[in-house]
């Protein structure tokens, strides 16, 4: 039986006007080249004040409408390089800001591609009509150098499945970095994972509480016994501890920004080359409290690893690493509630097949149990999920992806047992979604891929990236899809 999927007319495309302002250090834009910052500052210092004021006014006029507070950005970037000035040098405010402007550049977050969306209900449903649902759509934007970030759109799903997407604001804002409150169990897991179970890690285990701040960590490290500090291995362990701390942080956006004007930009060292493929899910805890989580792929330029986002309001995001034998590779997707008292997730730890893993604390993942392996002509290369499972009375509905000949990505579906999700109850014998002729060309050709669908009444809304060139939205009847699944 055909599942009866229908593509909507909506199509989101990369918008090169969506730019952020980043620190720019001349000379360091190319690897293994020395900074030219001192020379640039000398040249600015040689300008007369009238030229400085004119250049600053011209620059502010050109860029003020493209950023939330361009003067504040210039001031922050001046502070980043002010150590290059001689002690006691007095500068006018205009000269400080102009120096900051020379150390700033724009980055088009969607300059190369827009893809891999996930869809969840908006945390604020006030003002909606009966049967209407406000949603948040997460997107992966890719810019110069293949750097990925996580952006957002908002919109409405009307009764009957009609979809609208709100126009996003012209100005995009990155979050303000804040220190996190750390979990000792995560540090223990990451240190063990990297083979650093030594005396320094034992000191942390002894003196740090279960949850601690950066200041508390600094005090413990500063108080290490001199004999321990003198050992070479201790320096490696301390460096790793600092790296773990930097990878776990909080990103908060100003109150006066809207969700579709926010972008999560790579901040921690584990994600410095990209935050990819966020799979958002609205998670309901045993007490009924709801939290939005997203698993995403952190890429540091060499290694990839699943990491976790947590938010209540899409304004404050807590970023956490994961650890354990099953926290590997790409494509982790959380179940929307605990199963048997434990967190559960689908993973693709071996790079080609799906498994169910569980956790007591949502950060430590072990005990992978196989669910699906490649086997059909359209998924012989690899299989994986296309977002978090959706709970139905019949079981967990999982949208899947498969890779076939010529690396064509298509989407399928399977049904898992509610209490034992490693048991596959039924699958869709044929692809649910294949790239059409108009969707085959793009940054990554021949791909349809989703990071999470949304069920509202009987309508399943599937956002999908089409060859990383655009994002489409398709709908299908849940009843029709379930009827098409075969055991």
MIROBA-794790 format. One record per residue (C-alpha): x, y, z; residue in three letters. Coordinates in steps of 0.2 Angstrom, whole numbers, plus 5000, padded with zeros to 4 digits. Each point is the difference from the previous one (the first is absolute). Example, Ala and Ser with C-alpha at 12.3 -4.5 7.8 and 13.67 -1.06 7.14 Angstrom:
BEGIN
506249785039ALA;500650174997SER;
% end
This chain:
BEGIN
500050005000UNK;500650184996UNK;500350115015UNK;499450154990UNK;501250145004UNK;499750174993UNK;501350144997UNK;499450175004UNK;500450164990UNK;501150075014UNK;501950004997UNK;501350085011UNK;501650054991UNK;501750065006UNK;500050185004UNK;501750094998UNK;499350155009UNK;500049915016UNK;501750055007UNK;500850015017UNK;501550105005UNK;501649905005UNK;501750055006UNK;501250014986UNK;501950005003UNK;500950044984UNK;501349874996UNK;499249865010UNK;498649974987UNK;501249884992UNK;500849855010UNK;501850025006UNK;500150184996UNK;500550135013UNK;498850145006UNK;500250174992UNK;499050085013UNK;501450115007UNK;500350074983UNK;498250044997UNK;499850095017UNK;501650104996UNK;499250064984UNK;498450055009UNK;501050095013UNK;500850104986UNK;498450074994UNK;499550185005UNK;498450015010UNK;498950084987UNK;500449854988UNK;499649885015UNK;498450085003UNK;499550004982UNK;500549824997UNK;499049945016UNK;498550104995UNK;500049934982UNK;500249825007UNK;498750015013UNK;498750074987UNK;500449864988UNK;499849865013UNK;498950065014UNK;498449934992UNK;500849834998UNK;500449975018UNK;499250035017UNK;501250125007UNK;501550024989UNK;500950125011UNK;500049885015UNK;500749874988UNK;501450114995UNK;500350045019UNK;500149825004UNK;501249964986UNK;501150155005UNK;500149925017UNK;500649844992UNK;501550084993UNK;500350155011UNK;501549915008UNK;501050054984UNK;500050185006UNK;501450075011UNK;499550025018UNK;499350175004UNK;499650054982UNK;498450115000UNK;498849974986UNK;498450094995UNK;498449905000UNK;499950024981UNK;501849934998UNK;499649855011UNK;498449964990UNK;500950024983UNK;501449885006UNK;498649885005UNK;499250024983UNK;501649944991UNK;500049855011UNK;498249954995UNK;499349914985UNK;498349944994UNK;499649814998UNK;498549944990UNK;499449865010UNK;499049934986UNK;501150064986UNK;500449824994UNK;498549895005UNK;498449985010UNK;499549835005UNK;499649865013UNK;498550085009UNK;499049935015UNK;498350065006UNK;499250025018UNK;498650085007UNK;500450185006UNK;500150035019UNK;498750144999UNK;498349954993UNK;499150165006UNK;498950084987UNK;499849854989UNK;498349964993UNK;499249835004UNK;500949864990UNK;501450124996UNK;501849965005UNK;501550125001UNK;501649914996UNK;501950035001UNK;501149934985UNK;501849985003UNK;501250014985UNK;501849964997UNK;500850154991UNK;501749984991UNK;501150144995UNK;501850034994UNK;501249865005UNK;498549885003UNK;499750075017UNK;498349955006UNK;498950085013UNK;498349985007UNK;498650124995UNK;498150015002UNK;498450054991UNK;498350005007UNK;498349984993UNK;498249925001UNK;499149844996UNK;498250034997UNK;498649875002UNK;500149894984UNK;501950014999UNK;500250184992UNK;501750075004UNK;500750175001UNK;501750065004UNK;500350175008UNK;501250124991UNK;501650005011UNK;500750175006UNK;501450084990UNK;501250005015UNK;500849845006UNK;500749995018UNK;501249875008UNK;499849965018UNK;501050075014UNK;501249875007UNK;499849955019UNK;500949885011UNK;499149845003UNK;499749915016UNK;501049844997UNK;499649825004UNK;501449905008UNK;499449844993UNK;500250074982UNK;501850055004UNK;500349825007UNK;499349924984UNK;501050114988UNK;501649985009UNK;499849815000UNK;499550014982UNK;501650084996UNK;501149895011UNK;500450135013UNK;499549905016UNK;501550075010UNK;500450095016UNK;499450174994UNK;498349924995UNK;500049925017UNK;500250175009UNK;498550064990UNK;499049855005UNK;500450035019UNK;499850185002UNK;498750064987UNK;498149995004UNK;498849914989UNK;499650174991UNK;501350145000UNK;500450174993UNK;501550054990UNK;500750105015UNK;499949845011UNK;501049904986UNK;501350144999UNK;500349995019UNK;500249815000UNK;501250014985UNK;501050145008UNK;500249905016UNK;500749854992UNK;501549935009UNK;501750064993UNK;500649834997UNK;498549964989UNK;500150164990UNK;501849954996UNK;499549844991UNK;499850024981UNK;498449895000UNK;499350135013UNK;500150144987UNK;499149904987UNK;498649955012UNK;499850185005UNK;500050064982UNK;498649874997UNK;499050065015UNK;500150184993UNK;499449944983UNK;498549905008UNK;499550165010UNK;500150104984UNK;498949884990UNK;498650025013UNK;499250175001UNK;498450105000UNK;499550114985UNK;498750145004UNK;499150124988UNK;499450175005UNK;498250025005UNK;499650114985UNK;500449874987UNK;498849884992UNK;500349824997UNK;500350014981UNK;501350145003UNK;501149895011UNK;501449894994UNK;501049875010UNK;501850034994UNK;501449885004UNK;500850055016UNK;500849855009UNK;501749924993UNK;499149844996UNK;498850094988UNK;501250134993UNK;499749934982UNK;498149995002UNK;498449965009UNK;499149884988UNK;498349914998UNK;499150055016UNK;498649885004UNK;498850105012UNK;498749915010UNK;498850065014UNK;500449885014UNK;498749965014UNK;500749955016UNK;499149885012UNK;499350145010UNK;499350084984UNK;501350144999UNK;500550044982UNK;501750044994UNK;500650024982UNK;501649904996UNK;501049994984UNK;501449884996UNK;501250064987UNK;501649964992UNK;501550105007UNK;501550004987UNK;501750075005UNK;500849984983UNK;500649825003UNK;498749915011UNK;498150005002UNK;499049965016UNK;498250025005UNK;499750145012UNK;498450065009UNK;499150175000UNK;498750035014UNK;498750155000UNK;498350055007UNK;499750154990UNK;501250004985UNK;500950155008UNK;501249925012UNK;500949844994UNK;501149895011UNK;501349904989UNK;500649845007UNK;501249864994UNK;499549825000UNK;501149855005UNK;499949815001UNK;500349864988UNK;498450044990UNK;500350194998UNK;500949984983UNK;499850074982UNK;498550094993UNK;498249995001UNK;499449985018UNK;498250035003UNK;499150015017UNK;498449915004UNK;498750135007UNK;499849925017UNK;500949875011UNK;499749824996UNK;500149885015UNK;500750155011UNK;501450044989UNK;500450124986UNK;500149924983UNK;500750044983UNK;500249944982UNK;501950004995UNK;501049964985UNK;501649965009UNK;500849894987UNK;499650124986UNK;498849894991UNK;498749925011UNK;498750065013UNK;500049955018UNK;499150045016UNK;501050065015UNK;499550065017UNK;500750115014UNK;499650045018UNK;500550194999UNK;499850044981UNK;501950034998UNK;500749825002UNK;499549884987UNK;500449815000UNK;499349844995UNK;499550014982UNK;498749884993UNK;499949984981UNK;498350054992UNK;500350024981UNK;501449954989UNK;500250044981UNK;499249874989UNK;498950074987UNK;500550064983UNK;499750195005UNK;500949995017UNK;501549884997UNK;501350135004UNK;499350055017UNK;498450035010UNK;499650125014UNK;498650105007UNK;499250174994UNK;499650075017UNK;499349955017UNK;498749865001UNK;498250055000UNK;498949915013UNK;498449924993UNK;498849885008UNK;500749864988UNK;501850045004UNK;501550124997UNK;499950074983UNK;501850034993UNK;500350094984UNK;501649934993UNK;501350034986UNK;500949884989UNK;501450034988UNK;500049904983UNK;500950004983UNK;500950164996UNK;499850065018UNK;498250044997UNK;499150045017UNK;498249955002UNK;498849995015UNK;499149865007UNK;499149955016UNK;499949865013UNK;498949975016UNK;500949955016UNK;499249915016UNK;499550135013UNK;500849915015UNK;501449914990UNK;500550124987UNK;501449884993UNK;498549904993UNK;499550054983UNK;498249974997UNK;499850064982UNK;500950094987UNK;499650104984UNK;500549884985UNK;500350154988UNK;500750175003UNK;498850135007UNK;501050144992UNK;501250004986UNK;500850164992UNK;499050064985UNK;500950074984UNK;499850175007UNK;500849955017UNK;501549914993UNK;501250144997UNK;500950105014UNK;501450015012UNK;499949815003UNK;499049934986UNK;498749865000UNK;499550025018UNK;498450015010UNK;500350005019UNK;499050065016UNK;500550025018UNK;498349995007UNK;498150004995UNK;498550065010UNK;498449925003UNK;498450105002UNK;498449915001UNK;500149884985UNK;501250114990UNK;501849965000UNK;501150154994UNK;501749954993UNK;501250144997UNK;501449944989UNK;501650064993UNK;500149984981UNK;501849984994UNK;500650135013UNK;499350134988UNK;498350035008UNK;498849945013UNK;498349934995UNK;498549955011UNK;498949854996UNK;498549935009UNK;499249835001UNK;498649925010UNK;500649905015UNK;498649884997UNK;500549974982UNK;501849985005UNK;499749885013UNK;498949904988UNK;501449994988UNK;501249935012UNK;500349814999UNK;500649875013UNK;
% end
